[in-house]
Amino acid sequence: MRIAVLGLGTVGKQVVEVLDLERELFAARLGEEIVVARILVHDQDKRRPESMHSRLTYDPRDVLDDPDIEVVVELMGGFEPARSYIAEAIRRGKAVVTANKEVIARAGPELSANGRPGADLLFEAAVAGGIPIIRSLQESLAGNRLQAIYGIVNGTTNFILSRMHEDGVSFEEALQEAQSRGYAEADPSDDLDAVDAARKISILASLAFGGWVDVDLVRREGIRKITADDVREAKGLGAVIKLIARAEATPEGLLVGVAPTLIAKSHPLADVGGAQNAVYVRGEPIGELLFEGPGAGGPATSSAVIGDILDAARARRVGGRSVALPLEPAALLPAEVHQNAYYLRLRVREVAGALASVAQAFSEAGVSLRIVHQPPGGEAEATVSLVTRPTLRQHLERAREILHSTAAVLREESCILAEME
């Protein structure tokens, strides 16, 4: 079986090397060899491994117009021209394997709908790297009614928050270390602003709940505002802060979003450290499952890509696969009508009655408090950290308005989601 690889970056190079090295092993598993016949690259001046020179091409037509190439592996990244190449390959009946979360999140249904029989679109590597969560949702868990998916699906932000929590470093120091280790790009905006995580949860939610979740409708909040003070106060509350992507089915609709969240140490995602990813799934009749593993980097991504290549090759010969993405839009629930718990950190005057005035503000707004923590302060000021019980966003905003006009409250320093129960 002849295949083509589009892009020869870190992942593309590793995929080609593994397919070359393990040709006999994969042939034994499939009953035929997989041959990387073409490798599409853009930079003609870049040095490439000698073993790949004869297969290099700079013209996508050498791949798309070749009827003998049955599987196209897109590892270029970016939206265009990757989307166009994928669409054309599928239109011509070729199977496509991709790690491109942006293309799947923004154009998945369109691509899935326009394929010919046998033109599978496989994208295990687009979400959570080495964790087989896509295949599990499409196959193993297909007989379940899923209720919720919570995930740490961005290794860069998890590394940063883990370093802040475990070693007390600042956000800036942790980011710099993430970049030096290759976890974060020179421009880490997609990671820090939760763009990457929003794409991934839109894909997971679409597969889990049977309606397409438009990534542009996913509410997201990044981690740029999380400080060392927040991390220190979280410890005092017996909690950690993680960037949590979640999708939850409710009777009124589907709730989907990404936000930094204070979670109790007992939460199944609390101990997921470093650049690891983890996805927690709850459903009936399966109950609760936790998938954990490496979520980024060459080895994790290439492992998922190669698994999809073997899947696509097997399907071309014996049939099967062809799991289409949902085309109809999901009924999304506005965040304003869902009840959440919140963590707030306030700076107050060190005067008699300050804590009582804070509690009164929440009481007037109809918000119950679950935890109130006031560590020793200075002579004039003190910090008050608190966690509310689940409440509507409008009630929280009313409490914040009252706090801002309370003489004992100097300022609000942080306000994020919380999952302490």
C-alpha positions, 0 to 999 in steps of 0.5 A: 500500500502506497501512502504519502506524507504531507509535511516533514517536521518533527512528527512527519519525520518521525512517522516516516522513520518508524514506517520505514524501520518497522516495515516488516512488523507492519506487513506481518500485522496487515498482510501487506507492506506500507510504503511511504511513496511521496513526502510533500515539503515546502522548503527546498533548501532545508536539509533532509535525511538522505533516505528520504531524498528520492521521495521528496516532492514540492508539488501537491499534485504529485500526491493528489493526482497519483491514483496509486496513493491510497492514504494521505497523511497530513502533518503540515499544520495550519488551516490552509492549504492543509484543509484544501489538500485534505478535501481534495484527497477525500474527494478523490477517494483517498483515506486521510490521516491528520493531526490537525485539530484546527482543520477538524474543529473548523471543517470536520463535518464538511470534510466528512460529508464530501468523502467517497466510500472508503475515503476515511478521515482519521484524526486520533492525533488531533486530541490528546496525542498518545491517548486513544480517546477518539477511537474510544468515543467512536467505537468502544463507548459507542453503546453508552449514553455519555453524560460528561467529559472533563479534560486536561487537553493542553500539555503546555498549560498543564506544564506551566500550572504544574510548575507554578504549583509544585515549585512556586515559580512565577507564570513568566518563569514557567512559560519560559521553561516550557518554551526552552523544553519545546512544550510551548511555541515562540508565540504560545497564544493558542495555548495560553488563550485556550484556543487549542483546548477549545478546538479539542473539546469541540471535537470530543463533544461532537463525537460524544454527544452526537451533534456538531459543536461549532468551535467558535461557540465554545466559551473559553478563558486562558491562563494568563491571569493566573498568578503565584498568589492564586496558586498559593491560595489554592494550596491553602484551600486543599486544591490546585488550578488546572485548565479544564475543558469540559462538555456536559449534557444537561436536560436543557442542552449541552454545556461546553467550555474551557477555563482555568478551574480550582479543583479539589485535590481529590478530583481525578484530574488534580494529580495530572502533572507536567505536560501530561493530558487526561480525559475523564468520561462519565456515562451509562452504563460504563460509569466513570473512566479516566484516560491519561498519557502523553498529550504532546510532542513527537512520540505521542503524536506519531504513535497516534498517527501511525495507529490511524495509518494502520487502521486506514490501511486495514479498512481499505482492504477488509472494509469497516471504519468510515465513522462519519462526524455528526453534521447537525449542530448540537443544542448548546446551553448558554453558560449564563443559565448553568450553575457553577461554583466560583473561586474569588480572591479579594484584598480587604482592609484589616479592620473589624467586620471586614469578613462579615461585610464580604459574607453579607455581600454574597448573602444579599446576592443570594450566593451561598459560600462553601469555603472562606479562608483568610490567612494572616495579613499585614497591618493594613491589608489582608487576603480573603479567598473563598469558594461559592456553592453552585450559583447562576452567573448573574447572582455572582455578578451581583455579589461582585457589584456589591463587593466593589462598593463595600468600603472594607474591600480594596479590590478583587484580584481573581475570579475563576471557576471551581469544582470542589464537590 
